[in-house]
Each structure stands twice: as structure tokens, then as C-alpha cells.
Amino acid sequence: MKKDKHGINSKGQKRGDAYMPSIPIKKIAPEKALSILKKAGYDIDAEQSEEVMEFLYIIVKLTLKEFFTSD
């Protein structure tokens, strides 16, 4: 698929849009994430649990990109 010099392909999508599937990702509330992680035996605070969840969301997005895009 050809892209112009501004990163827009022939379908009018920007470069980043072409690679991310439009599958909604349900976010877990920070309090729930903290509860789940503590129950699993992790001794972390609320800020650390939010960082863990942000990392996991990145992993999910990369996984979706890998399995649901045709590039």
C-alpha cells in the first residue's frame, strides 16, 4: 500500500491507524488491579499496580497488532 510523504496511505489512514485494530480493550479499575495483584502475592502499592497495568495494556496492543493485522 502506497503512502504519501505525510504518512497517509491510499485509503486515507494515517500510518499509526493502519496497524492498530479497532478492537476495544476493557480497562480494569486501578483498585481492582491492585486487589488482584495483592491477592496473587505481589507486595506493591497503587502507583506500581497502575504501572504494571499500563505495561500489560501495551503487551495486549502489540499482541493484537501481531495477530490481527495483515502487514
Backbone as a printed PyTorch tensor [residue, N CA C, xyz], in Angstrom:
tensor([[[  0.8470,  -1.1730,   0.0000],
         [  0.0000,   0.0000,   0.0000],
         [  0.8890,   1.2320,   0.0000]],

        [[  0.6400,   2.1450,  -0.9030],
         [  1.4700,   3.3360,  -1.0290],
         [  1.0580,   4.3960,  -0.0220]],

        [[  2.0580,   5.1100,   0.4840],
         [  1.8250,   6.2060,   1.4180],
         [  2.4480,   7.4680,   0.8480]],

        [[  1.7990,   8.5960,   1.0940],
         [  2.3820,   9.8530,   0.6420],
         [  3.4230,  10.3260,   1.6500]],

        [[  4.0240,  11.4780,   1.3970],
         [  5.0990,  11.9700,   2.2610],
         [  4.6250,  12.3450,   3.6580]],

        [[  3.3150,  12.4410,   3.8750],
         [  2.7800,  12.7790,   5.1940],
         [  2.3780,  11.5410,   5.9900]],

        [[  2.6700,  10.3520,   5.4760],
         [  2.3500,   9.1300,   6.1890],
         [  0.9070,   8.6900,   6.0380]],

        [[  0.2250,   9.1820,   5.0100],
         [ -1.1670,   8.8040,   4.7910],
         [ -1.2120,   7.8530,   3.6030]],

        [[ -1.8660,   6.6990,   3.7940],
         [ -1.9150,   5.7180,   2.7220],
         [ -3.0570,   6.0160,   1.7590]],

        [[ -3.2080,   5.1650,   0.7490],
         [ -4.2150,   5.4030,  -0.2900],
         [ -5.6460,   5.3160,   0.2260]],

        [[ -5.8550,   4.7180,   1.3850],
         [ -7.1910,   4.6350,   1.9710],
         [ -7.4820,   5.8110,   2.8940]],

        [[ -6.5410,   6.7390,   3.0120],
         [ -6.7480,   7.9140,   3.8470],
         [ -6.4270,   7.7030,   5.3120]],

        [[ -5.8050,   6.5720,   5.6460],
         [ -5.4570,   6.2930,   7.0300],
         [ -4.0620,   6.8160,   7.3270]],

        [[ -3.8750,   7.3180,   8.5450],
         [ -2.5320,   7.7000,   8.9620],
         [ -1.7420,   6.4370,   9.2510]],

        [[ -0.4370,   6.5690,   9.2460],
         [  0.4550,   5.4340,   9.4260],
         [  0.1170,   4.6170,  10.6720]],

        [[ -0.0690,   5.2430,  11.8180],
         [ -0.3530,   4.5200,  13.0540],
         [ -1.6990,   3.8260,  13.0360]],

        [[ -2.7050,   4.4250,  12.3890],
         [ -4.0370,   3.8430,  12.3430],
         [ -4.0690,   2.5370,  11.5620]],

        [[ -3.2160,   2.4000,  10.5790],
         [ -3.2330,   1.2230,   9.7200],
         [ -2.8140,  -0.0300,  10.4710]],

        [[ -2.0890,   0.1180,  11.5440],
         [ -1.5560,  -1.0370,  12.2450],
         [ -2.3290,  -1.4300,  13.4940]],

        [[ -3.1670,  -0.5680,  14.0120],
         [ -3.8860,  -0.8850,  15.2400],
         [ -5.3120,  -1.3100,  14.9290]],

        [[ -5.6570,  -2.5500,  15.2590],
         [ -7.0240,  -2.9970,  15.0310],
         [ -7.9820,  -2.2360,  15.9390]],

        [[ -9.2090,  -2.1230,  15.4990],
         [-10.1890,  -1.3670,  16.2850],
         [-10.9550,  -2.2830,  17.2330]],

        [[-10.2360,  -3.0910,  17.9780],
         [-10.8340,  -3.9720,  18.9730],
         [-10.7980,  -3.2350,  20.3040]],

        [[-11.9690,  -3.0150,  20.9120],
         [-11.9670,  -2.2910,  22.1920],
         [-11.3140,  -3.1260,  23.2980]],

        [[-10.5350,  -2.4620,  24.1160],
         [ -9.8630,  -3.1270,  25.2330],
         [-10.5090,  -2.6410,  26.5200]],

        [[-11.0590,  -3.5740,  27.2810],
         [-11.6970,  -3.2280,  28.5440],
         [-10.6030,  -2.9430,  29.5740]],

        [[-10.6770,  -1.7800,  30.1810],
         [ -9.6880,  -1.4040,  31.2000],
         [-10.1910,  -1.8370,  32.5780]],

        [[ -9.2760,  -2.2730,  33.3970],
         [ -9.5850,  -2.6760,  34.7660],
         [ -9.3290,  -1.4800,  35.6680]],

        [[-10.2330,  -1.2400,  36.5990],
         [-10.0690,  -0.1320,  37.5450],
         [ -8.7860,  -0.3330,  38.3520]],

        [[ -8.0610,   0.7510,  38.6400],
         [ -6.8040,   0.6250,  39.3920],
         [ -6.9690,  -0.0960,  40.7320]],

        [[ -8.0870,   0.1490,  41.4090],
         [ -8.3240,  -0.5120,  42.6980],
         [ -8.4700,  -2.0200,  42.5140]],

        [[ -9.1630,  -2.4240,  41.4620],
         [ -9.3580,  -3.8460,  41.1680],
         [ -8.0240,  -4.4910,  40.8000]],

        [[ -7.2200,  -3.7930,  39.9960],
         [ -5.9080,  -4.3130,  39.6120],
         [ -5.0280,  -4.5050,  40.8390]],

        [[ -5.0430,  -3.5220,  41.7410],
         [ -4.2530,  -3.6250,  42.9700],
         [ -4.7080,  -4.8220,  43.7920]],

        [[ -6.0130,  -5.0020,  43.9090],
         [ -6.5670,  -6.1230,  44.6640],
         [ -6.1400,  -7.4640,  44.0610]],

        [[ -6.2220,  -7.5800,  42.7450],
         [ -5.8390,  -8.8190,  42.0610],
         [ -4.3540,  -9.1130,  42.2610]],

        [[ -3.5150,  -8.0970,  42.1030],
         [ -2.0720,  -8.2950,  42.2510],
         [ -1.6870,  -8.6390,  43.6860]],

        [[ -2.3270,  -7.9970,  44.6540],
         [ -2.0390,  -8.3200,  46.0630],
         [ -2.4820,  -9.7440,  46.3860]],

        [[ -3.6450, -10.1460,  45.8630],
         [ -4.1500, -11.5000,  46.0910],
         [ -3.2080, -12.5390,  45.4850]],

        [[ -2.5340, -12.1690,  44.3840],
         [ -1.5820, -13.0660,  43.7280],
         [ -0.2320, -13.0990,  44.4460]],

        [[ -0.0860, -12.2730,  45.5000],
         [  1.1240, -12.3200,  46.2990],
         [  2.1390, -11.2250,  46.0290]],

        [[  1.7750, -10.2280,  45.2400],
         [  2.6910,  -9.1270,  44.9470],
         [  2.5250,  -8.0260,  45.9830]],

        [[  3.6380,  -7.6070,  46.5850],
         [  3.6200,  -6.5510,  47.5970],
         [  3.9340,  -5.2230,  46.9060]],

        [[  2.8970,  -4.5890,  46.3410],
         [  3.0740,  -3.3450,  45.6030],
         [  2.0470,  -2.3210,  46.0560]],

        [[  2.3060,  -1.0570,  45.7160],
         [  1.3500,  -0.0010,  46.0570],
         [  0.5100,   0.3530,  44.8290]],

        [[ -0.3960,   1.3030,  44.9790],
         [ -1.3290,   1.6730,  43.9090],
         [ -0.5990,   2.1960,  42.6720]],

        [[  0.4260,   3.0100,  42.8770],
         [  1.1690,   3.5640,  41.7400],
         [  1.8550,   2.4590,  40.9400]],

        [[  2.4490,   1.5070,  41.6420],
         [  3.1210,   0.4030,  40.9660],
         [  2.1270,  -0.4770,  40.2140]],

        [[  0.9440,  -0.6800,  40.7980],
         [ -0.0550,  -1.5070,  40.1100],
         [ -0.5270,  -0.8220,  38.8290]],

        [[ -0.6330,   0.5060,  38.8410],
         [ -1.0080,   1.2340,  37.6260],
         [  0.0670,   1.0850,  36.5500]],

        [[  1.3350,   1.1140,  36.9550],
         [  2.4310,   0.9300,  36.0010],
         [  2.4010,  -0.4770,  35.4080]],

        [[  2.1200,  -1.4660,  36.2460],
         [  2.0120,  -2.8470,  35.7680],
         [  0.8920,  -2.9560,  34.7410]],

        [[ -0.2570,  -2.3470,  35.0380],
         [ -1.3970,  -2.4200,  34.1250],
         [ -1.1050,  -1.6960,  32.8110]],

        [[ -0.4360,  -0.5620,  32.8600],
         [ -0.0740,   0.1380,  31.6250],
         [  0.8420,  -0.7290,  30.7660]],

        [[  1.7910,  -1.4100,  31.4080],
         [  2.6750,  -2.3200,  30.6860],
         [  1.8700,  -3.4490,  30.0420]],

        [[  0.9370,  -4.0120,  30.7920],
         [  0.1230,  -5.1020,  30.2560],
         [ -0.7450,  -4.6430,  29.0870]],

        [[ -1.2700,  -3.4170,  29.1530],
         [ -2.0560,  -2.8900,  28.0340],
         [ -1.1920,  -2.7480,  26.7810]],

        [[  0.0590,  -2.3550,  26.9540],
         [  0.9810,  -2.2640,  25.8170],
         [  1.1920,  -3.6460,  25.2080]],

        [[  1.3820,  -4.6540,  26.0620],
         [  1.5670,  -6.0270,  25.5850],
         [  0.3300,  -6.4970,  24.8220]],

        [[ -0.8490,  -6.1840,  25.3440],
         [ -2.0980,  -6.5650,  24.6690],
         [ -2.1800,  -5.9080,  23.2950]],

        [[ -1.8730,  -4.6170,  23.2130],
         [ -1.9360,  -3.9130,  21.9290],
         [ -0.9510,  -4.5040,  20.9250]],

        [[  0.2530,  -4.8200,  21.3830],
         [  1.2420,  -5.4250,  20.4910],
         [  0.7920,  -6.8020,  20.0160]],

        [[  0.1800,  -7.5650,  20.9100],
         [ -0.3160,  -8.8920,  20.5540],
         [ -1.4410,  -8.7900,  19.5300]],

        [[ -2.3670,  -7.8640,  19.7480],
         [ -3.4560,  -7.6620,  18.7850],
         [ -2.9050,  -7.2530,  17.4270]],

        [[ -1.9160,  -6.3830,  17.4450],
         [ -1.2850,  -5.9470,  16.1920],
         [ -0.6650,  -7.1360,  15.4700]],

        [[  0.0210,  -7.9840,  16.2120],
         [  0.7100,  -9.1310,  15.6280],
         [ -0.2600, -10.1180,  14.9800]],

        [[ -1.3800, -10.3920,  15.6390],
         [ -2.2760, -11.4340,  15.1650],
         [ -3.4370, -10.9490,  14.3020]],

        [[ -3.7510,  -9.6560,  14.3310],
         [ -4.9330,  -9.1790,  13.6190],
         [ -4.6480,  -8.1420,  12.5390]],

        [[ -3.4000,  -7.9890,  12.1400],
         [ -3.0950,  -7.1050,  11.0160],
         [ -2.4730,  -7.9310,   9.8980]],

        [[ -2.6120,  -7.4520,   8.6950],
         [ -2.1490,  -8.2240,   7.5420],
         [ -0.7530,  -7.8520,   7.0690]],

        [[ -0.1100,  -6.8790,   7.6980],
         [  1.2410,  -6.4720,   7.2610],
         [  2.2770,  -7.4810,   7.6020]]])
